[in-house]
Structure formats: structure tokens, C-alpha cells
Amino acid sequence: MAVVRLRAPLSELAGGKREHELTGATVLDVLRRLEQENPAIAGWILDERATIRQHINVFVNGERGREETILAADDRIHILPSISGG
């Protein structure tokens, strides 16, 4: 199972849980599973076309990941919302 690590505020939408062990062949599969298990997070990471939103950064083992990125069972996925302000 891949380990998905969420940062605030996404972890707060997932009931305060920062790490999730999820199965899936691709990043998209894992993100859909994350939404199924945590309905409050639906729409915050993936848009209505099932693409990663512009303000969300996904990294697989430290490298930028996209929806079609293939996953291995021991991969670590970090999901980080962009930070803005001034």
C-alpha cells in the first residue's frame, strides 16, 4: 500500500489524520480512494475532470507526480496545497 501524507488544511478535512495507507495503480487511483474514504476532502484535490487542481502539489517519493504516475506498493505520496499570501 502506498502511504499518502496530507498537510493542513487537507489533513483537517480528513478528520485530522495525516497519513493514509491506500491501494492504487496510479496517483489518480489513490486520490480517488482517498476521496471515497474521506468524503469531506472530495473536490479539494481533484477537480470535476479528475485532474489535480492547480493549487495542489503532489510528490511521489520526492518527485513531482501527476494523475498518470504509476505507483509501487511502498511509494510515499505527499500532497501539499500551495501557500500564498503577502
Helices and strands as residue ranges (DSSP letters): E 2-6, H 10-13, E 19-22, H 27-37, G 39-41, E 56-60, E 63-64, E 76-81
